[in-house]
Amino acid sequence: MIYRVVKNENFVVLDKGFLNDDQLSWKAKGLLAYMLSLPDDWDFCLTDLATRSKCGREATASIINELILAGYLQKVQERTKDGKFSKVEFVVFEVSKRAARPSTGYPSTDAPQTEKPTQLNNKLLNNQLLKNKDDDQQSHTADYFYEQQGFGSLSAYITAKIHSWLTIFSEEIVIHAMKLAVEHNVLRWRYVEKILRNWHHKQLKTMADIASDQRRFQAKKIKVTDIPANRRQEIIPQWFHHRHEEERPQQPTINFEAERQKILALLESG
């Protein structure tokens, strides 16, 4: 039995397709329904969603990653006018981008379009701009960089790994870790993860933090290598200074008085 209320306000109309998606967990369905209930121009971020949830940041990040892999969310990172990465936004899809609906071959039963031509043109223009934006962003995604730089085939396992780190770091930082692997000629994801774990352990959260940490590391190296040779002192143990004394044979003690008495006795007897 379901008790419903009259929906004059405070309600939302949703496509029930994602609710029947067997690939989604109940938590993922709940989070997606919540996100779809908000205004279309709502700016989503992991911190805000984790704050509103009782799951915690890591659990919320895991649910977001599930929705990304299922095609209901897309992570988009904006760029400033000078080409630098800026904030990360989530684009929400009511229908999975990976689930193409097959055509039934029957005429559409949808209601006829009643919007004005101007409104239709604006929608088409916005859709085209969004498509161009997606095409431009694709060349700057971690997945695209992984494939183009020759790390290997982008399997489902590696994709899940990359998207998991994208819930912790920005796209720019994950790509930067891959660039360091390319510079060191180590095209292995395990090496990239080692770099990311080191940054996460040091609690480096931005590119500025990473650059500052690198400068400290280089300064420490220069300080060690620039010490003059005449200032380097070796610690020598005490036994080294006395080693010859230990090797020197001990001389027997001579009793001069006894020897004198022997000589006198020999003279008297002669």
Residue frames as qw, qx, qy, qz and C-alpha x, y, z in Angstrom:
[[0.000, 0.889, 0.457, 0.000, 0.00, 0.00, 0.00],
 [0.419, 0.095, 0.024, 0.903, 1.36, 3.43, -0.99],
 [0.051, -0.845, -0.445, 0.291, -0.06, 6.65, 0.43],
 [0.431, 0.292, 0.245, 0.818, 0.48, 9.56, -1.95],
 [0.045, -0.630, -0.317, 0.707, -0.16, 13.28, -1.66],
 [0.449, 0.834, 0.316, 0.057, -1.60, 15.78, -4.08],
 [0.622, -0.147, 0.181, 0.747, 1.37, 17.26, -5.93],
 [0.189, 0.950, 0.249, 0.024, 0.64, 20.94, -6.31],
 [0.156, 0.891, -0.384, 0.186, 4.23, 21.92, -5.47],
 [0.355, -0.615, 0.692, -0.127, 7.53, 20.52, -4.16],
 [0.881, 0.092, 0.464, -0.013, 7.63, 17.57, -6.57],
 [0.019, 0.596, -0.624, -0.506, 9.81, 16.45, -9.48],
 [0.894, 0.353, 0.074, -0.267, 9.12, 14.45, -12.64],
 [0.257, -0.573, 0.748, 0.217, 11.72, 11.75, -13.36],
 [0.726, 0.306, -0.532, -0.309, 12.29, 9.14, -16.00],
 [0.820, -0.409, 0.322, -0.239, 12.05, 5.80, -14.19],
 [0.828, 0.438, -0.347, 0.047, 14.66, 4.14, -16.40],
 [0.262, 0.545, -0.659, 0.448, 17.56, 4.54, -13.96],
 [0.586, -0.349, 0.476, -0.555, 15.42, 3.24, -11.08],
 [0.960, 0.104, 0.163, -0.202, 15.05, -0.05, -12.99],
 [0.502, 0.671, -0.539, 0.084, 18.74, -0.21, -13.92],
 [0.944, -0.309, -0.110, 0.028, 20.02, -3.48, -12.41],
 [0.704, 0.319, -0.253, 0.582, 23.63, -2.26, -12.74],
 [0.032, -0.612, 0.238, -0.754, 23.11, 0.49, -10.15],
 [0.313, -0.192, -0.790, 0.491, 23.15, 0.03, -6.39],
 [0.197, -0.798, -0.569, -0.021, 20.36, 1.46, -4.25],
 [0.367, -0.658, -0.076, 0.653, 22.71, 4.14, -2.98],
 [0.248, -0.074, 0.470, 0.844, 23.60, 5.20, -6.53],
 [0.043, -0.575, -0.689, -0.438, 19.91, 5.36, -7.50],
 [0.310, -0.803, -0.435, 0.264, 19.15, 7.47, -4.43],
 [0.343, -0.510, 0.118, 0.780, 21.99, 9.92, -5.07],
 [0.161, 0.149, 0.602, 0.768, 21.06, 10.25, -8.75],
 [0.134, -0.713, -0.656, -0.205, 17.40, 10.87, -7.86],
 [0.339, -0.760, -0.240, 0.500, 18.50, 13.57, -5.40],
 [0.306, -0.304, 0.331, 0.839, 20.74, 15.25, -7.98],
 [0.057, 0.350, 0.687, 0.635, 17.97, 15.18, -10.61],
 [0.195, -0.765, -0.608, 0.086, 15.57, 16.79, -8.13],
 [0.302, -0.604, -0.057, 0.735, 17.69, 19.95, -7.98],
 [0.393, 0.832, 0.043, -0.388, 17.51, 22.86, -10.46],
 [0.856, 0.454, 0.101, 0.223, 19.13, 22.36, -13.86],
 [0.344, 0.795, -0.264, 0.424, 21.74, 25.06, -13.21],
 [0.718, -0.676, 0.156, -0.052, 22.84, 23.56, -9.88],
 [0.366, 0.679, -0.615, 0.164, 26.63, 23.32, -9.43],
 [0.945, -0.313, -0.071, -0.061, 27.55, 19.91, -8.00],
 [0.265, 0.658, -0.648, 0.278, 30.79, 19.18, -6.16],
 [0.669, -0.066, -0.725, 0.149, 31.97, 16.25, -4.08],
 [0.171, 0.060, -0.583, 0.792, 32.42, 18.28, -0.89],
 [0.453, -0.090, 0.078, -0.883, 28.86, 19.61, -0.96],
 [0.780, -0.071, -0.486, -0.388, 27.32, 16.20, -1.69],
 [0.572, 0.001, -0.728, 0.378, 29.38, 14.57, 1.08],
 [0.046, -0.102, 0.447, -0.888, 28.28, 17.29, 3.53],
 [0.620, -0.075, -0.063, -0.778, 24.60, 16.74, 2.73],
 [0.827, -0.006, -0.533, -0.182, 24.99, 12.96, 3.03],
 [0.677, -0.608, 0.350, -0.222, 25.56, 10.78, 6.09],
 [0.972, 0.194, -0.055, 0.122, 27.77, 8.41, 4.09],
 [0.554, -0.621, 0.288, 0.474, 30.99, 10.42, 4.41],
 [0.229, 0.761, -0.370, -0.481, 33.35, 11.69, 1.74],
 [0.109, -0.331, 0.894, 0.280, 34.90, 8.36, 0.70],
 [0.382, 0.342, 0.852, -0.106, 31.54, 6.58, 0.42],
 [0.395, 0.784, 0.210, -0.431, 30.05, 9.48, -1.54],
 [0.111, 0.664, -0.583, -0.456, 33.08, 9.49, -3.86],
 [0.259, -0.067, 0.952, 0.147, 32.59, 5.75, -4.44],
 [0.430, 0.585, 0.645, -0.239, 28.92, 6.27, -5.36],
 [0.291, 0.820, -0.128, -0.476, 29.84, 9.10, -7.74],
 [0.063, -0.465, 0.803, 0.368, 32.43, 6.87, -9.36],
 [0.383, 0.242, 0.891, -0.018, 29.75, 4.18, -9.84],
 [0.410, 0.763, 0.371, -0.335, 27.47, 6.69, -11.58],
 [0.125, 0.745, -0.448, -0.478, 30.33, 7.89, -13.80],
 [0.183, -0.222, 0.922, 0.261, 31.13, 4.34, -14.90],
 [0.365, 0.445, 0.810, -0.112, 27.43, 3.68, -15.54],
 [0.229, 0.325, 0.496, 0.772, 27.18, 6.78, -17.77],
 [0.176, -0.824, -0.535, -0.056, 24.86, 8.88, -15.57],
 [0.277, -0.906, 0.040, 0.318, 27.52, 11.40, -14.53],
 [0.715, 0.488, 0.004, 0.501, 30.32, 13.08, -16.42],
 [0.499, -0.675, -0.054, 0.541, 33.19, 14.91, -14.79],
 [0.473, 0.738, 0.171, 0.449, 34.04, 18.13, -16.64],
 [0.519, -0.519, -0.094, 0.673, 36.93, 20.42, -15.74],
 [0.278, 0.946, 0.167, -0.014, 36.71, 24.01, -16.89],
 [0.671, 0.056, 0.064, 0.737, 39.64, 25.96, -18.29],
 [0.102, -0.792, -0.140, 0.586, 40.50, 29.60, -17.76],
 [0.496, 0.854, -0.016, -0.156, 41.26, 32.02, -20.60],
 [0.051, 0.770, -0.630, -0.084, 45.00, 31.30, -20.27],
 [0.710, 0.248, -0.637, -0.169, 44.42, 27.56, -20.64],
 [0.024, 0.265, -0.837, 0.479, 44.79, 26.54, -16.98],
 [0.400, -0.375, -0.828, -0.121, 42.42, 24.10, -15.31],
 [0.285, -0.364, 0.249, -0.851, 39.81, 25.57, -13.00],
 [0.558, -0.131, 0.597, -0.560, 36.93, 24.07, -11.02],
 [0.071, -0.010, -0.968, -0.240, 35.52, 20.59, -11.64],
 [0.583, 0.062, 0.148, -0.797, 31.82, 20.19, -12.37],
 [0.304, 0.101, 0.947, 0.013, 29.53, 17.16, -12.66],
 [0.460, 0.108, -0.362, -0.804, 27.11, 16.91, -15.58],
 [0.448, 0.064, 0.810, -0.373, 24.09, 14.76, -14.67],
 [0.361, 0.071, -0.670, -0.645, 22.19, 12.63, -17.20],
 [0.699, -0.062, 0.345, -0.623, 18.71, 11.31, -16.50],
 [0.964, 0.236, 0.067, -0.100, 19.32, 8.53, -19.03],
 [0.681, -0.435, 0.431, 0.401, 22.69, 6.77, -19.21],
 [0.298, 0.741, -0.393, -0.456, 24.90, 7.88, -22.08],
 [0.068, -0.331, 0.922, 0.189, 25.90, 4.24, -22.51],
 [0.366, 0.323, 0.858, -0.160, 22.34, 2.98, -22.88],
 [0.195, 0.142, -0.427, -0.872, 21.14, 3.81, -26.37],
 [0.584, 0.265, 0.566, -0.519, 17.42, 3.29, -26.69],
 [0.250, 0.066, 0.828, 0.497, 16.55, 1.06, -29.66],
 [0.387, 0.124, -0.188, -0.894, 13.97, 2.29, -32.10],
 [0.522, 0.173, 0.767, -0.331, 10.63, 0.42, -32.00],
 [0.131, 0.115, 0.758, 0.629, 9.71, 1.25, -35.58],
 [0.019, -0.711, -0.703, -0.026, 6.35, 2.64, -34.49],
 [0.085, 0.717, 0.122, 0.681, 5.25, 6.28, -34.74],
 [0.208, 0.091, -0.554, 0.801, 6.02, 8.42, -31.72],
 [0.320, -0.670, -0.662, -0.109, 3.21, 8.76, -29.19],
 [0.325, -0.292, -0.294, 0.850, 4.74, 11.88, -27.63],
 [0.161, 0.837, 0.410, -0.325, 2.66, 15.01, -27.52],
 [0.545, 0.666, 0.193, 0.471, 3.21, 17.37, -30.47],
 [0.484, -0.116, -0.164, 0.852, 5.83, 20.07, -29.99],
 [0.031, -0.892, -0.444, -0.076, 4.22, 23.29, -28.80],
 [0.443, -0.595, 0.024, 0.671, 7.34, 25.37, -28.20],
 [0.348, 0.898, -0.003, -0.270, 7.95, 28.41, -30.33],
 [0.816, 0.490, -0.089, 0.294, 10.58, 28.24, -33.11],
 [0.088, 0.814, -0.391, 0.421, 12.81, 30.65, -31.20],
 [0.671, -0.526, 0.451, -0.263, 12.79, 28.36, -28.15],
 [0.971, 0.134, 0.183, 0.074, 13.57, 25.36, -30.33],
 [0.585, 0.697, -0.212, 0.357, 16.47, 27.15, -32.01],
 [0.216, -0.770, 0.462, -0.384, 17.91, 28.13, -28.63],
 [0.863, -0.294, 0.387, -0.139, 17.73, 24.52, -27.44],
 [0.900, 0.380, 0.051, 0.206, 19.43, 23.25, -30.58],
 [0.308, 0.800, -0.320, 0.404, 22.14, 25.90, -30.22],
 [0.486, -0.660, 0.474, -0.322, 22.73, 25.02, -26.56],
 [0.957, -0.056, 0.284, -0.017, 22.94, 21.31, -27.39],
 [0.751, 0.575, -0.094, 0.309, 25.50, 22.01, -30.12],
 [0.010, 0.811, -0.413, 0.415, 27.57, 24.19, -27.78],
 [0.733, -0.471, 0.437, -0.223, 27.48, 21.44, -25.16],
 [0.958, 0.217, 0.140, 0.122, 28.60, 18.87, -27.75],
 [0.506, 0.727, -0.245, 0.394, 31.49, 21.09, -28.85],
 [0.329, -0.743, 0.445, -0.376, 32.46, 21.58, -25.24],
 [0.908, -0.228, 0.342, -0.088, 32.47, 17.80, -24.68],
 [0.857, 0.448, -0.008, 0.255, 34.63, 17.24, -27.77],
 [0.224, 0.799, -0.347, 0.437, 37.11, 19.88, -26.63],
 [0.554, -0.623, 0.442, -0.332, 37.24, 18.46, -23.10],
 [0.998, 0.028, 0.041, -0.031, 37.83, 14.91, -24.35],
 [0.686, 0.535, -0.302, 0.390, 41.38, 15.72, -25.44],
 [0.001, -0.611, 0.495, -0.618, 42.15, 16.88, -21.88],
 [0.844, -0.397, 0.058, -0.357, 40.72, 13.92, -19.97],
 [0.411, -0.555, 0.722, -0.039, 42.84, 11.43, -18.06],
 [0.824, 0.187, 0.532, -0.048, 41.39, 8.50, -20.04],
 [0.637, 0.770, 0.008, 0.033, 42.32, 10.12, -23.36],
 [0.012, 0.844, -0.532, 0.068, 45.83, 11.00, -22.14],
 [0.672, -0.325, 0.663, -0.058, 46.39, 7.43, -20.91],
 [0.825, 0.374, 0.419, 0.060, 45.61, 5.96, -24.33],
 [0.480, 0.871, -0.073, 0.078, 47.38, 8.60, -26.43],
 [0.110, -0.824, 0.550, -0.079, 50.66, 8.39, -24.48],
 [0.660, 0.329, -0.672, -0.064, 50.96, 4.62, -24.97],
 [0.394, -0.408, 0.675, -0.471, 50.36, 3.35, -21.42],
 [0.100, 0.046, 0.992, 0.063, 48.32, 0.49, -22.88],
 [0.271, -0.423, -0.684, -0.530, 44.74, -0.44, -23.59],
 [0.290, -0.256, 0.329, -0.861, 42.17, 1.31, -21.44],
 [0.363, -0.227, -0.902, -0.054, 40.54, -1.69, -19.79],
 [0.487, -0.693, -0.353, -0.396, 37.57, -1.48, -17.43],
 [0.742, -0.451, -0.296, 0.398, 39.93, -2.11, -14.49],
 [0.443, 0.003, -0.012, 0.896, 42.24, 0.80, -15.39],
 [0.135, -0.548, -0.328, -0.757, 39.25, 3.05, -16.12],
 [0.622, -0.681, -0.373, -0.102, 37.86, 2.33, -12.65],
 [0.678, -0.300, -0.183, 0.646, 41.29, 3.04, -11.12],
 [0.251, 0.253, 0.138, 0.924, 41.60, 6.37, -12.93],
 [0.333, -0.619, -0.347, -0.621, 38.08, 7.47, -12.00],
 [0.695, -0.565, -0.396, 0.205, 38.72, 6.46, -8.40],
 [0.518, -0.196, -0.095, 0.827, 41.69, 8.85, -8.21],
 [0.033, 0.415, 0.306, 0.856, 39.60, 11.54, -9.93],
 [0.492, -0.731, -0.419, -0.218, 37.38, 11.57, -6.85],
 [0.657, -0.555, -0.146, 0.489, 40.45, 12.56, -4.80],
 [0.322, -0.384, 0.247, 0.829, 42.44, 14.76, -7.20],
 [0.459, 0.691, 0.028, -0.557, 41.50, 17.02, -10.08],
 [0.867, 0.458, 0.175, 0.087, 41.89, 15.87, -13.67],
 [0.309, 0.875, -0.326, 0.177, 44.89, 18.18, -14.06],
 [0.399, -0.649, 0.627, -0.161, 46.77, 16.53, -11.18],
 [0.868, 0.026, 0.496, -0.027, 46.10, 12.97, -12.40],
 [0.722, 0.675, 0.029, 0.151, 47.29, 13.93, -15.90],
 [0.023, 0.876, -0.449, 0.173, 50.35, 15.62, -14.36],
 [0.675, -0.408, 0.612, -0.064, 51.25, 12.34, -12.62],
 [0.863, 0.354, 0.344, 0.104, 51.02, 10.58, -15.99],
 [0.422, 0.876, -0.180, 0.151, 53.25, 13.24, -17.56],
 [0.313, -0.740, 0.587, -0.099, 55.91, 12.59, -14.92],
 [0.823, -0.062, 0.565, 0.024, 55.73, 8.87, -15.74],
 [0.727, 0.660, 0.137, 0.134, 56.19, 9.70, -19.44],
 [0.114, 0.913, -0.366, 0.138, 59.18, 11.96, -18.66],
 [0.444, -0.549, 0.703, -0.088, 60.80, 9.12, -16.67],
 [0.501, 0.314, -0.714, -0.375, 59.96, 6.66, -19.48],
 [0.086, 0.030, 0.949, -0.303, 57.94, 4.44, -17.13],
 [0.491, -0.059, -0.326, -0.806, 54.66, 3.88, -18.95],
 [0.382, -0.226, -0.892, 0.082, 53.00, 1.80, -16.26],
 [0.422, -0.678, -0.266, -0.541, 49.87, 2.68, -14.29],
 [0.771, -0.462, -0.345, 0.272, 51.43, 1.25, -11.13],
 [0.495, 0.019, -0.107, 0.862, 54.13, 3.94, -11.33],
 [0.138, -0.504, -0.211, -0.826, 51.48, 6.65, -11.77],
 [0.662, -0.615, -0.368, -0.219, 49.61, 5.36, -8.73],
 [0.708, -0.250, -0.302, 0.588, 52.83, 5.44, -6.71],
 [0.205, 0.241, 0.003, 0.949, 53.17, 9.15, -7.50],
 [0.413, -0.544, -0.303, -0.665, 49.52, 9.83, -6.63],
 [0.751, -0.494, -0.425, 0.102, 49.79, 7.91, -3.34],
 [0.550, -0.067, -0.235, 0.799, 52.86, 9.96, -2.38],
 [0.056, -0.347, -0.096, -0.931, 50.98, 13.21, -3.02],
 [0.613, -0.539, -0.394, -0.423, 47.94, 11.94, -1.13],
 [0.742, -0.338, -0.421, 0.398, 50.15, 10.90, 1.82],
 [0.368, -0.030, -0.143, 0.918, 51.68, 14.39, 1.89],
 [0.088, 0.739, 0.566, -0.353, 48.19, 15.91, 1.68],
 [0.094, -0.260, 0.352, 0.894, 49.02, 17.82, -1.50],
 [0.400, 0.558, 0.673, -0.275, 45.70, 18.92, -2.96],
 [0.421, 0.871, 0.084, -0.239, 46.54, 21.45, -5.69],
 [0.771, 0.492, -0.028, 0.404, 49.09, 21.93, -8.45],
 [0.006, 0.852, -0.290, 0.437, 50.56, 24.77, -6.37],
 [0.741, -0.550, 0.356, -0.150, 51.10, 22.37, -3.45],
 [0.946, 0.129, 0.190, 0.228, 52.83, 19.87, -5.75],
 [0.508, 0.723, -0.115, 0.454, 55.06, 22.56, -7.28],
 [0.291, -0.819, 0.338, -0.362, 56.02, 23.83, -3.81],
 [0.886, -0.332, 0.325, -0.009, 56.86, 20.30, -2.65],
 [0.852, 0.387, 0.078, 0.343, 59.05, 19.79, -5.74],
 [0.211, 0.838, -0.230, 0.448, 60.92, 23.04, -5.06],
 [0.582, -0.683, 0.379, -0.228, 61.61, 21.96, -1.47],
 [0.958, -0.037, 0.250, 0.137, 62.93, 18.63, -2.72],
 [0.671, 0.603, -0.031, 0.430, 65.26, 20.27, -5.24],
 [0.089, -0.863, 0.288, -0.406, 66.52, 22.79, -2.67],
 [0.789, -0.500, 0.345, -0.091, 67.32, 19.95, -0.26],
 [0.919, 0.221, 0.151, 0.288, 69.29, 18.12, -2.95],
 [0.407, 0.771, -0.135, 0.472, 71.31, 21.25, -3.80],
 [0.404, -0.808, 0.301, -0.305, 72.06, 21.90, -0.12],
 [0.901, -0.296, 0.308, 0.074, 73.52, 18.41, 0.33],
 [0.831, 0.353, 0.167, 0.396, 75.63, 18.38, -2.86],
 [0.257, 0.858, -0.085, 0.437, 77.03, 21.91, -2.32],
 [0.655, -0.737, 0.150, 0.073, 78.89, 21.15, 0.96],
 [0.327, 0.779, -0.533, 0.032, 82.68, 21.76, 0.34],
 [0.860, 0.082, -0.487, 0.130, 84.99, 18.79, 0.66],
 [0.332, 0.323, -0.561, 0.686, 87.09, 20.49, 3.37],
 [0.439, -0.325, 0.292, -0.785, 84.02, 20.87, 5.56],
 [0.889, -0.109, -0.328, -0.300, 83.12, 17.22, 5.44],
 [0.186, -0.559, 0.727, -0.353, 84.34, 15.53, 8.60],
 [0.743, -0.023, -0.650, -0.159, 84.53, 11.83, 9.12],
 [0.652, -0.593, 0.288, -0.375, 83.83, 10.37, 12.52],
 [0.571, 0.372, -0.717, 0.145, 86.79, 8.09, 13.46],
 [0.818, -0.514, -0.229, -0.118, 86.34, 5.66, 16.37],
 [0.346, -0.833, 0.416, -0.113, 88.76, 5.84, 19.30],
 [0.882, -0.196, 0.407, 0.135, 90.05, 2.31, 18.80],
 [0.732, 0.625, 0.063, 0.266, 91.51, 3.39, 15.46],
 [0.064, 0.897, -0.331, 0.287, 93.91, 5.84, 17.14],
 [0.492, -0.595, 0.603, -0.199, 95.13, 3.22, 19.63],
 [0.964, 0.213, -0.051, -0.148, 95.37, 0.29, 17.25],
 [0.586, 0.558, -0.509, 0.294, 99.24, 0.35, 17.13],
 [0.264, -0.547, 0.598, -0.523, 99.49, 0.38, 20.90],
 [0.881, -0.112, 0.300, -0.349, 97.53, -2.82, 21.09],
 [0.901, 0.396, -0.168, 0.052, 99.75, -4.46, 18.47],
 [0.192, 0.732, -0.558, 0.340, 103.04, -3.42, 20.23],
 [0.792, -0.148, -0.575, 0.142, 104.54, -6.43, 22.25],
 [0.505, -0.839, 0.060, -0.194, 104.86, -5.89, 25.96],
 [0.427, 0.564, -0.599, 0.376, 108.48, -5.72, 27.32],
 [0.747, -0.373, -0.521, 0.176, 109.37, -7.83, 30.42],
 [0.309, -0.912, 0.114, -0.244, 110.02, -5.96, 33.69],
 [0.682, 0.318, -0.484, 0.446, 113.76, -6.08, 34.83],
 [0.641, -0.760, -0.096, 0.043, 114.69, -6.24, 38.56],
 [0.408, 0.760, -0.358, 0.356, 117.94, -4.23, 38.57],
 [0.425, -0.670, 0.506, -0.340, 118.76, -4.92, 42.26],
 [0.931, -0.100, 0.345, -0.066, 118.55, -8.68, 41.79],
 [0.789, 0.560, -0.069, 0.242, 120.78, -8.49, 38.73],
 [0.077, 0.821, -0.430, 0.368, 123.36, -6.38, 40.71],
 [0.684, -0.490, 0.487, -0.235, 123.41, -8.94, 43.50],
 [0.960, 0.211, 0.171, 0.070, 124.05, -11.73, 40.93],
 [0.555, 0.723, -0.237, 0.336, 126.99, -9.82, 39.43],
 [0.235, -0.755, 0.491, -0.365, 128.52, -9.15, 42.90],
 [0.869, -0.265, 0.395, -0.137, 128.23, -12.82, 43.82],
 [0.882, 0.428, 0.017, 0.196, 130.06, -13.84, 40.64],
 [0.280, 0.801, -0.358, 0.390, 132.90, -11.35, 41.36],
 [0.516, -0.629, 0.483, -0.323, 133.35, -12.56, 44.94],
 [0.948, -0.054, 0.312, -0.035, 133.52, -16.19, 43.89],
 [0.765, 0.577, -0.087, 0.274, 136.14, -15.42, 41.26]]
